[in-house]
Amino acid sequence: MIRQARRRFGPEVAEQSQPLLAGISDPDQLEELADQLLLSPDGDTWLTQLKRAS
């Protein structure tokens, strides 16, 4: 999912996402976050969603 975050929002957002995603192991939660990655209009929104999940 880091690669997708990088392609969508750039390397800075991907770098910030990596440690947050590393702490999540539940497949259902990761699937929901993948949807959020696609729906988020910008990197800040994505990171906010990710922080709420971790």
C-alpha distance matrix in Angstrom:
0.0 3.8 5.4 5.2 6.2 8.6 9.9 10.6 11.9 12.7 12.6 14.1 11.7 8.8 11.4 12.3 9.0 8.8 11.9 11.4 8.4 10.5 13.2 11.8 12.7 13.9 12.4 13.9 12.5 8.9 9.9 11.7 9.0 7.1 10.6 11.1 8.5 10.7 13.8 13.8 16.4 15.5 13.5 16.0 15.7 11.9 12.7 15.7 13.9 11.6 14.8 16.7 14.5 14.7
3.8 0.0 3.8 5.4 5.0 6.1 8.6 9.9 10.3 10.1 9.2 10.8 9.0 5.5 7.9 9.5 6.9 6.3 10.0 10.4 8.3 10.1 13.3 12.9 14.4 16.3 15.4 17.1 15.2 11.8 13.4 14.6 11.4 10.2 13.5 13.1 10.1 12.5 15.5 14.6 16.7 14.9 12.3 14.9 15.4 11.8 11.9 15.3 14.5 11.9 14.5 17.1 15.5 15.0
5.4 3.8 0.0 3.8 5.5 5.1 6.2 8.6 10.0 9.4 9.0 11.8 10.6 7.3 10.0 12.3 10.2 9.8 13.6 14.2 12.0 13.6 16.9 16.4 17.4 19.1 17.6 19.2 17.8 14.2 15.1 16.6 13.7 11.5 14.5 14.7 11.2 12.6 16.0 15.5 17.1 15.5 13.5 16.7 17.2 13.9 14.5 18.1 17.2 15.1 18.0 20.4 18.8 18.7
5.2 5.4 3.8 0.0 3.8 5.4 5.1 6.1 8.4 9.2 10.2 12.6 10.5 8.2 11.7 13.2 10.7 11.4 15.1 14.7 12.5 15.0 17.8 16.6 17.8 18.8 16.9 17.9 16.5 13.1 13.2 14.3 11.6 9.0 11.4 11.6 8.1 9.0 12.4 12.3 13.9 13.0 11.6 15.0 14.9 11.7 13.3 16.5 15.3 13.8 17.2 19.2 17.7 18.3
6.2 5.0 5.5 3.8 0.0 3.8 5.5 5.1 5.7 6.9 7.9 9.5 6.9 5.2 9.0 9.9 7.8 9.5 13.0 12.4 11.1 13.9 16.4 15.7 17.7 18.8 17.7 18.3 16.2 13.2 14.0 14.3 10.9 9.4 11.7 10.7 7.0 9.0 11.7 10.4 11.9 10.2 8.2 11.4 11.9 8.7 9.8 13.3 12.7 11.3 14.3 16.6 15.8 16.2
8.6 6.1 5.1 5.4 3.8 0.0 3.8 5.5 5.4 4.4 5.0 7.7 6.7 4.8 8.1 10.2 9.3 10.3 14.0 14.3 13.4 15.5 18.5 18.4 20.3 21.9 20.8 21.8 19.8 16.6 17.5 18.0 14.7 13.1 15.3 14.4 10.7 12.2 14.9 13.4 14.0 11.8 9.6 13.0 14.3 11.6 12.2 15.9 16.0 14.4 16.9 19.6 19.0 19.0
9.9 8.6 6.2 5.1 5.5 3.8 0.0 3.8 5.9 5.8 7.9 10.8 9.8 8.5 11.9 13.8 12.6 13.8 17.5 17.6 16.2 18.6 21.5 20.9 22.4 23.6 22.0 22.7 21.1 17.9 18.0 18.6 15.7 13.4 15.1 14.7 10.9 11.2 14.1 13.3 13.5 12.0 10.9 14.7 15.5 13.1 14.6 18.0 17.7 16.7 19.6 21.9 21.2 21.7
10.6 9.9 8.6 6.1 5.1 5.5 3.8 0.0 3.8 6.1 9.2 11.0 9.1 9.0 12.7 13.6 12.3 14.4 17.8 17.1 16.1 19.0 21.4 20.5 22.4 23.1 21.6 21.8 19.9 17.1 17.0 16.9 14.0 12.0 12.9 12.0 8.4 8.5 10.8 9.7 9.7 8.4 8.1 11.9 12.3 10.3 12.4 15.5 15.2 14.8 17.8 19.8 19.5 20.5
11.9 10.3 10.0 8.4 5.7 5.4 5.9 3.8 0.0 3.8 7.1 7.9 6.1 7.3 10.5 11.0 10.6 13.2 16.3 15.7 15.5 18.4 20.7 20.3 22.7 23.7 22.8 23.0 20.6 18.1 18.6 18.0 14.7 13.6 14.7 12.8 9.5 10.6 12.1 9.8 9.4 6.8 5.4 9.1 10.5 8.9 10.3 13.4 14.0 13.7 16.0 18.4 18.7 19.4
12.7 10.1 9.4 9.2 6.9 4.4 5.8 6.1 3.8 0.0 3.8 5.7 5.8 6.4 8.9 10.5 10.9 12.7 15.9 16.2 16.1 18.5 21.1 21.3 23.7 25.2 24.4 25.1 22.7 19.9 20.8 20.7 17.3 16.1 17.7 16.1 12.6 13.9 15.8 13.5 13.1 10.2 8.2 11.5 13.6 11.9 12.3 15.8 16.7 15.7 17.7 20.6 20.7 20.8
12.6 9.2 9.0 10.2 7.9 5.0 7.9 9.2 7.1 3.8 0.0 3.8 5.6 5.0 6.0 8.6 9.7 10.6 13.6 14.8 14.9 16.6 19.5 20.3 22.6 24.7 24.2 25.4 22.9 20.0 21.5 21.7 18.1 17.2 19.5 17.9 14.4 16.4 18.4 16.2 16.3 13.1 10.3 13.0 15.5 13.5 12.9 16.6 17.7 15.9 17.5 20.8 20.7 20.1
14.1 10.8 11.8 12.6 9.5 7.7 10.8 11.0 7.9 5.7 3.8 0.0 3.8 5.4 5.1 6.3 8.6 10.2 12.5 13.4 14.5 16.3 18.7 19.8 22.7 24.7 24.8 25.7 22.8 20.4 22.2 21.9 18.1 18.0 20.1 17.9 14.9 17.3 18.7 15.8 15.9 12.4 9.1 10.8 13.8 12.3 10.9 14.4 16.2 14.5 15.4 18.8 19.4 18.6
11.7 9.0 10.6 10.5 6.9 6.7 9.8 9.1 6.1 5.8 5.6 3.8 0.0 3.8 5.4 5.1 6.1 8.8 11.2 11.1 12.0 14.5 16.5 17.2 20.1 21.8 21.8 22.3 19.4 17.1 18.8 18.3 14.5 14.6 16.5 14.1 11.3 14.0 15.3 12.4 13.0 9.6 6.1 8.0 10.5 8.6 7.4 11.1 12.5 11.0 12.3 15.6 16.0 15.7
8.8 5.5 7.3 8.2 5.2 4.8 8.5 9.0 7.3 6.4 5.0 5.4 3.8 0.0 3.8 5.4 4.9 6.3 9.6 10.2 10.0 12.1 14.8 15.4 17.9 19.8 19.6 20.7 18.1 15.3 17.2 17.3 13.6 13.2 15.8 14.2 11.1 13.8 15.9 13.7 15.0 12.1 8.8 11.2 12.9 10.1 9.3 13.1 13.6 11.4 13.2 16.4 16.0 15.4
11.4 7.9 10.0 11.7 9.0 8.1 11.9 12.7 10.5 8.9 6.0 5.1 5.4 3.8 0.0 3.8 5.4 5.5 7.8 9.6 10.4 11.5 14.2 15.7 18.3 20.8 21.1 22.6 19.8 17.2 19.6 19.9 16.1 16.3 19.0 17.2 14.4 17.4 19.3 16.9 18.1 14.9 11.3 12.8 15.1 12.6 10.7 14.2 15.3 12.7 13.5 17.1 16.9 15.4
12.3 9.5 12.3 13.2 9.9 10.2 13.8 13.6 11.0 10.5 8.6 6.3 5.1 5.4 3.8 0.0 3.8 5.7 6.7 7.3 9.3 11.0 12.7 14.3 17.5 19.7 20.5 21.5 18.3 16.3 18.9 18.5 14.7 15.7 18.2 15.8 13.6 17.0 18.2 15.5 16.9 13.7 9.9 10.4 12.6 10.5 7.7 11.0 12.5 9.9 10.1 13.8 14.1 12.7
9.0 6.9 10.2 10.7 7.8 9.3 12.6 12.3 10.6 10.9 9.7 8.6 6.1 4.9 5.4 3.8 0.0 3.8 5.9 5.3 6.0 8.6 10.5 11.3 14.3 16.2 16.8 17.8 14.7 12.5 15.1 14.9 11.2 12.1 14.8 12.8 10.7 14.3 15.8 13.6 15.7 13.2 9.7 10.7 11.8 8.8 6.7 10.1 10.4 7.4 8.8 12.1 11.5 10.5
8.8 6.3 9.8 11.4 9.5 10.3 13.8 14.4 13.2 12.7 10.6 10.2 8.8 6.3 5.5 5.7 3.8 0.0 3.8 5.5 5.3 6.1 9.0 10.4 12.9 15.6 16.2 18.0 15.3 12.8 15.7 16.3 12.9 13.5 16.7 15.4 13.2 16.6 18.6 16.9 19.1 16.7 13.2 14.4 15.5 12.3 10.4 13.6 13.6 10.1 11.2 14.5 13.2 11.4
11.9 10.0 13.6 15.1 13.0 14.0 17.5 17.8 16.3 15.9 13.6 12.5 11.2 9.6 7.8 6.7 5.9 3.8 0.0 3.8 5.5 5.0 6.8 9.4 12.3 15.2 16.7 18.4 15.5 13.8 17.2 17.5 14.3 15.7 18.8 17.2 15.7 19.3 20.9 19.0 21.3 18.9 15.3 15.7 16.8 14.0 11.3 13.7 14.0 10.3 10.2 13.5 12.4 9.6
11.4 10.4 14.2 14.7 12.4 14.3 17.6 17.1 15.7 16.2 14.8 13.4 11.1 10.2 9.6 7.3 5.3 5.5 3.8 0.0 3.8 5.5 5.7 7.3 10.8 13.1 14.7 15.8 12.5 11.3 14.7 14.4 11.3 13.4 16.1 14.3 13.4 17.2 18.3 16.5 19.1 17.1 13.8 13.8 14.2 11.4 8.9 10.7 10.5 6.8 6.8 9.8 8.6 6.2
8.4 8.3 12.0 12.5 11.1 13.4 16.2 16.1 15.5 16.1 14.9 14.5 12.0 10.0 10.4 9.3 6.0 5.3 5.5 3.8 0.0 3.8 5.4 5.4 8.2 10.5 11.5 13.1 10.3 8.3 11.7 12.2 9.3 10.8 14.0 12.9 11.9 15.5 17.2 16.0 19.0 17.4 14.5 15.2 15.1 11.7 10.3 12.4 11.2 7.5 9.0 11.3 9.0 7.4
10.5 10.1 13.6 15.0 13.9 15.5 18.6 19.0 18.4 18.5 16.6 16.3 14.5 12.1 11.5 11.0 8.6 6.1 5.0 5.5 3.8 0.0 3.8 5.6 7.6 10.9 12.4 14.7 12.4 10.5 14.1 15.2 12.6 13.9 17.3 16.6 15.6 19.0 20.9 19.8 22.7 21.0 17.8 18.5 18.7 15.4 13.7 15.7 14.7 11.0 11.8 14.0 11.6 9.1
13.2 13.3 16.9 17.8 16.4 18.5 21.5 21.4 20.7 21.1 19.5 18.7 16.5 14.8 14.2 12.7 10.5 9.0 6.8 5.7 5.4 3.8 0.0 3.8 6.5 9.5 12.0 13.9 11.2 10.6 14.4 14.9 12.9 15.0 18.0 17.0 16.8 20.3 21.6 20.6 23.7 22.1 19.2 19.2 19.0 16.1 14.1 15.3 14.1 10.6 10.6 12.2 9.7 6.6
11.8 12.9 16.4 16.6 15.7 18.4 20.9 20.5 20.3 21.3 20.3 19.8 17.2 15.4 15.7 14.3 11.3 10.4 9.4 7.3 5.4 5.6 3.8 0.0 3.8 6.0 8.4 10.1 7.6 7.1 10.9 11.5 10.1 12.3 15.1 14.6 14.8 18.1 19.4 18.9 22.3 21.4 18.8 19.1 18.2 15.2 14.0 14.9 12.9 9.7 10.7 11.4 8.1 6.4
12.7 14.4 17.4 17.8 17.7 20.3 22.4 22.4 22.7 23.7 22.6 22.7 20.1 17.9 18.3 17.5 14.3 12.9 12.3 10.8 8.2 7.6 6.5 3.8 0.0 3.8 6.2 8.9 7.8 7.3 10.6 12.2 11.6 13.1 16.0 16.4 16.7 19.5 21.1 21.2 24.8 24.1 21.8 22.4 21.3 18.1 17.4 18.4 16.0 13.1 14.4 14.7 11.1 10.0
13.9 16.3 19.1 18.8 18.8 21.9 23.6 23.1 23.7 25.2 24.7 24.7 21.8 19.8 20.8 19.7 16.2 15.6 15.2 13.1 10.5 10.9 9.5 6.0 3.8 0.0 3.8 5.5 5.3 6.3 8.7 10.1 10.7 12.4 14.6 15.3 16.4 18.8 20.1 20.7 24.4 24.3 22.5 22.9 21.3 18.2 18.1 18.5 15.6 13.4 15.0 14.4 10.6 10.7
12.4 15.4 17.6 16.9 17.7 20.8 22.0 21.6 22.8 24.4 24.2 24.8 21.8 19.6 21.1 20.5 16.8 16.2 16.7 14.7 11.5 12.4 12.0 8.4 6.2 3.8 0.0 3.8 5.4 5.0 6.1 8.7 9.7 10.4 12.6 14.2 15.1 16.9 18.5 19.7 23.4 23.7 22.2 23.2 21.3 18.1 18.7 19.5 16.2 14.4 16.7 16.2 12.5 13.2
13.9 17.1 19.2 17.9 18.3 21.8 22.7 21.8 23.0 25.1 25.4 25.7 22.3 20.7 22.6 21.5 17.8 18.0 18.4 15.8 13.1 14.7 13.9 10.1 8.9 5.5 3.8 0.0 3.8 5.4 5.1 6.3 8.6 9.9 10.9 12.5 14.3 15.8 16.8 18.2 22.0 22.7 21.7 22.5 20.1 17.3 18.2 18.4 14.9 13.8 16.3 15.0 11.5 13.2
12.5 15.2 17.8 16.5 16.2 19.8 21.1 19.9 20.6 22.7 22.9 22.8 19.4 18.1 19.8 18.3 14.7 15.3 15.5 12.5 10.3 12.4 11.2 7.6 7.8 5.3 5.4 3.8 0.0 3.8 5.4 5.1 6.2 8.6 10.0 10.5 12.3 14.5 15.2 16.0 19.7 20.1 18.8 19.2 17.0 14.2 14.8 14.9 11.4 10.2 12.5 11.3 7.8 9.6
8.9 11.8 14.2 13.1 13.2 16.6 17.9 17.1 18.1 19.9 20.0 20.4 17.1 15.3 17.2 16.3 12.5 12.8 13.8 11.3 8.3 10.5 10.6 7.1 7.3 6.3 5.0 5.4 3.8 0.0 3.8 5.4 5.0 6.2 8.7 9.6 10.3 12.6 14.2 14.9 18.6 18.7 17.2 18.2 16.4 13.1 13.8 14.9 11.7 9.8 12.7 12.6 9.2 10.4
9.9 13.4 15.1 13.2 14.0 17.5 18.0 17.0 18.6 20.8 21.5 22.2 18.8 17.2 19.6 18.9 15.1 15.7 17.2 14.7 11.7 14.1 14.4 10.9 10.6 8.7 6.1 5.1 5.4 3.8 0.0 3.8 5.4 5.1 6.5 8.8 9.9 11.1 12.7 14.3 18.0 18.8 18.0 19.3 17.1 14.0 15.6 16.5 13.0 12.1 15.3 14.8 11.7 13.7
11.7 14.6 16.6 14.3 14.3 18.0 18.6 16.9 18.0 20.7 21.7 21.9 18.3 17.3 19.9 18.5 14.9 16.3 17.5 14.4 12.2 15.2 14.9 11.5 12.2 10.1 8.7 6.3 5.1 5.4 3.8 0.0 3.8 5.4 5.2 6.3 8.7 10.1 10.6 12.1 15.8 16.9 16.4 17.2 14.5 11.9 13.8 13.9 10.2 10.2 13.3 12.2 9.6 12.4
9.0 11.4 13.7 11.6 10.9 14.7 15.7 14.0 14.7 17.3 18.1 18.1 14.5 13.6 16.1 14.7 11.2 12.9 14.3 11.3 9.3 12.6 12.9 10.1 11.6 10.7 9.7 8.6 6.2 5.0 5.4 3.8 0.0 3.8 5.3 4.8 6.1 8.7 9.6 10.1 13.8 14.2 13.1 14.1 11.8 8.8 10.4 11.1 7.8 7.1 10.6 10.4 8.1 10.4
7.1 10.2 11.5 9.0 9.4 13.1 13.4 12.0 13.6 16.1 17.2 18.0 14.6 13.2 16.3 15.7 12.1 13.5 15.7 13.4 10.8 13.9 15.0 12.3 13.1 12.4 10.4 9.9 8.6 6.2 5.1 5.4 3.8 0.0 3.8 5.4 5.0 6.6 8.8 10.1 13.5 14.1 13.4 15.3 13.2 10.0 12.2 13.7 10.7 10.0 13.7 14.0 11.8 13.8
10.6 13.5 14.5 11.4 11.7 15.3 15.1 12.9 14.7 17.7 19.5 20.1 16.5 15.8 19.0 18.2 14.8 16.7 18.8 16.1 14.0 17.3 18.0 15.1 16.0 14.6 12.6 10.9 10.0 8.7 6.5 5.2 5.3 3.8 0.0 3.8 5.4 5.2 6.3 8.6 12.0 13.6 13.9 15.5 12.8 10.3 13.3 14.0 10.8 11.4 15.0 14.6 12.9 15.6
11.1 13.1 14.7 11.6 10.7 14.4 14.7 12.0 12.8 16.1 17.9 17.9 14.1 14.2 17.2 15.8 12.8 15.4 17.2 14.3 12.9 16.6 17.0 14.6 16.4 15.3 14.2 12.5 10.5 9.6 8.8 6.3 4.8 5.4 3.8 0.0 3.8 5.3 4.9 5.7 9.5 10.7 10.9 12.0 9.1 6.8 9.9 10.4 7.3 8.6 12.0 11.7 10.8 13.7
8.5 10.1 11.2 8.1 7.0 10.7 10.9 8.4 9.5 12.6 14.4 14.9 11.3 11.1 14.4 13.6 10.7 13.2 15.7 13.4 11.9 15.6 16.8 14.8 16.7 16.4 15.1 14.3 12.3 10.3 9.9 8.7 6.1 5.0 5.4 3.8 0.0 3.8 5.6 5.5 8.7 9.1 8.7 10.9 9.0 6.0 9.1 10.8 8.7 8.9 12.6 13.3 12.4 14.5
10.7 12.5 12.6 9.0 9.0 12.2 11.2 8.5 10.6 13.9 16.4 17.3 14.0 13.8 17.4 17.0 14.3 16.6 19.3 17.2 15.5 19.0 20.3 18.1 19.5 18.8 16.9 15.8 14.5 12.6 11.1 10.1 8.7 6.6 5.2 5.3 3.8 0.0 3.8 5.8 8.2 9.8 10.7 13.2 11.0 8.9 12.4 13.9 11.8 12.6 16.2 16.6 15.7 18.1
13.8 15.5 16.0 12.4 11.7 14.9 14.1 10.8 12.1 15.8 18.4 18.7 15.3 15.9 19.3 18.2 15.8 18.6 20.9 18.3 17.2 20.9 21.6 19.4 21.1 20.1 18.5 16.8 15.2 14.2 12.7 10.6 9.6 8.8 6.3 4.9 5.6 3.8 0.0 3.8 6.3 8.9 10.7 12.3 9.4 8.5 12.3 12.8 10.7 12.6 15.8 15.6 15.4 18.3
13.8 14.6 15.5 12.3 10.4 13.4 13.3 9.7 9.8 13.5 16.2 15.8 12.4 13.7 16.9 15.5 13.6 16.9 19.0 16.5 16.0 19.8 20.6 18.9 21.2 20.7 19.7 18.2 16.0 14.9 14.3 12.1 10.1 10.1 8.6 5.7 5.5 5.8 3.8 0.0 3.8 5.5 7.3 8.5 5.8 5.5 9.2 9.8 8.7 10.7 13.5 13.8 14.3 16.9
16.4 16.7 17.1 13.9 11.9 14.0 13.5 9.7 9.4 13.1 16.3 15.9 13.0 15.0 18.1 16.9 15.7 19.1 21.3 19.1 19.0 22.7 23.7 22.3 24.8 24.4 23.4 22.0 19.7 18.6 18.0 15.8 13.8 13.5 12.0 9.5 8.7 8.2 6.3 3.8 0.0 3.8 7.2 8.5 6.8 7.8 11.1 11.7 11.6 13.8 16.1 16.7 17.7 20.0
15.5 14.9 15.5 13.0 10.2 11.8 12.0 8.4 6.8 10.2 13.1 12.4 9.6 12.1 14.9 13.7 13.2 16.7 18.9 17.1 17.4 21.0 22.1 21.4 24.1 24.3 23.7 22.7 20.1 18.7 18.8 16.9 14.2 14.1 13.6 10.7 9.1 9.8 8.9 5.5 3.8 0.0 3.8 5.6 5.6 6.5 8.9 10.3 11.1 12.6 14.6 15.9 17.1 18.8
13.5 12.3 13.5 11.6 8.2 9.6 10.9 8.1 5.4 8.2 10.3 9.1 6.1 8.8 11.3 9.9 9.7 13.2 15.3 13.8 14.5 17.8 19.2 18.8 21.8 22.5 22.2 21.7 18.8 17.2 18.0 16.4 13.1 13.4 13.9 10.9 8.7 10.7 10.7 7.3 7.2 3.8 0.0 3.8 5.5 5.0 6.1 8.6 9.9 10.3 12.1 14.2 15.3 16.4
16.0 14.9 16.7 15.0 11.4 13.0 14.7 11.9 9.1 11.5 13.0 10.8 8.0 11.2 12.8 10.4 10.7 14.4 15.7 13.8 15.2 18.5 19.2 19.1 22.4 22.9 23.2 22.5 19.2 18.2 19.3 17.2 14.1 15.3 15.5 12.0 10.9 13.2 12.3 8.5 8.5 5.6 3.8 0.0 3.8 5.4 5.2 6.2 8.7 9.8 10.5 12.4 14.3 15.4
15.7 15.4 17.2 14.9 11.9 14.3 15.5 12.3 10.5 13.6 15.5 13.8 10.5 12.9 15.1 12.6 11.8 15.5 16.8 14.2 15.1 18.7 19.0 18.2 21.3 21.3 21.3 20.1 17.0 16.4 17.1 14.5 11.8 13.2 12.8 9.1 9.0 11.0 9.4 5.8 6.8 5.6 5.5 3.8 0.0 3.8 5.5 5.1 6.3 8.6 9.9 10.8 12.6 14.5
11.9 11.8 13.9 11.7 8.7 11.6 13.1 10.3 8.9 11.9 13.5 12.3 8.6 10.1 12.6 10.5 8.8 12.3 14.0 11.4 11.7 15.4 16.1 15.2 18.1 18.2 18.1 17.3 14.2 13.1 14.0 11.9 8.8 10.0 10.3 6.8 6.0 8.9 8.5 5.5 7.8 6.5 5.0 5.4 3.8 0.0 3.8 5.4 5.2 6.1 8.6 10.0 10.8 12.5
12.7 11.9 14.5 13.3 9.8 12.2 14.6 12.4 10.3 12.3 12.9 10.9 7.4 9.3 10.7 7.7 6.7 10.4 11.3 8.9 10.3 13.7 14.1 14.0 17.4 18.1 18.7 18.2 14.8 13.8 15.6 13.8 10.4 12.2 13.3 9.9 9.1 12.4 12.3 9.2 11.1 8.9 6.1 5.2 5.5 3.8 0.0 3.8 5.4 4.9 6.0 8.5 9.8 10.5
15.7 15.3 18.1 16.5 13.3 15.9 18.0 15.5 13.4 15.8 16.6 14.4 11.1 13.1 14.2 11.0 10.1 13.6 13.7 10.7 12.4 15.7 15.3 14.9 18.4 18.5 19.5 18.4 14.9 14.9 16.5 13.9 11.1 13.7 14.0 10.4 10.8 13.9 12.8 9.8 11.7 10.3 8.6 6.2 5.1 5.4 3.8 0.0 3.8 5.4 5.2 6.3 8.7 10.1
13.9 14.5 17.2 15.3 12.7 16.0 17.7 15.2 14.0 16.7 17.7 16.2 12.5 13.6 15.3 12.5 10.4 13.6 14.0 10.5 11.2 14.7 14.1 12.9 16.0 15.6 16.2 14.9 11.4 11.7 13.0 10.2 7.8 10.7 10.8 7.3 8.7 11.8 10.7 8.7 11.6 11.1 9.9 8.7 6.3 5.2 5.4 3.8 0.0 3.8 5.5 5.2 6.4 8.9
11.6 11.9 15.1 13.8 11.3 14.4 16.7 14.8 13.7 15.7 15.9 14.5 11.0 11.4 12.7 9.9 7.4 10.1 10.3 6.8 7.5 11.0 10.6 9.7 13.1 13.4 14.4 13.8 10.2 9.8 12.1 10.2 7.1 10.0 11.4 8.6 8.9 12.6 12.6 10.7 13.8 12.6 10.3 9.8 8.6 6.1 4.9 5.4 3.8 0.0 3.8 5.4 5.1 6.3
14.8 14.5 18.0 17.2 14.3 16.9 19.6 17.8 16.0 17.7 17.5 15.4 12.3 13.2 13.5 10.1 8.8 11.2 10.2 6.8 9.0 11.8 10.6 10.7 14.4 15.0 16.7 16.3 12.5 12.7 15.3 13.3 10.6 13.7 15.0 12.0 12.6 16.2 15.8 13.5 16.1 14.6 12.1 10.5 9.9 8.6 6.0 5.2 5.5 3.8 0.0 3.8 5.4 5.3
16.7 17.1 20.4 19.2 16.6 19.6 21.9 19.8 18.4 20.6 20.8 18.8 15.6 16.4 17.1 13.8 12.1 14.5 13.5 9.8 11.3 14.0 12.2 11.4 14.7 14.4 16.2 15.0 11.3 12.6 14.8 12.2 10.4 14.0 14.6 11.7 13.3 16.6 15.6 13.8 16.7 15.9 14.2 12.4 10.8 10.0 8.5 6.3 5.2 5.4 3.8 0.0 3.8 5.7
14.5 15.5 18.8 17.7 15.8 19.0 21.2 19.5 18.7 20.7 20.7 19.4 16.0 16.0 16.9 14.1 11.5 13.2 12.4 8.6 9.0 11.6 9.7 8.1 11.1 10.6 12.5 11.5 7.8 9.2 11.7 9.6 8.1 11.8 12.9 10.8 12.4 15.7 15.4 14.3 17.7 17.1 15.3 14.3 12.6 10.8 9.8 8.7 6.4 5.1 5.4 3.8 0.0 3.8
14.7 15.0 18.7 18.3 16.2 19.0 21.7 20.5 19.4 20.8 20.1 18.6 15.7 15.4 15.4 12.7 10.5 11.4 9.6 6.2 7.4 9.1 6.6 6.4 10.0 10.7 13.2 13.2 9.6 10.4 13.7 12.4 10.4 13.8 15.6 13.7 14.5 18.1 18.3 16.9 20.0 18.8 16.4 15.4 14.5 12.5 10.5 10.1 8.9 6.3 5.3 5.7 3.8 0.0
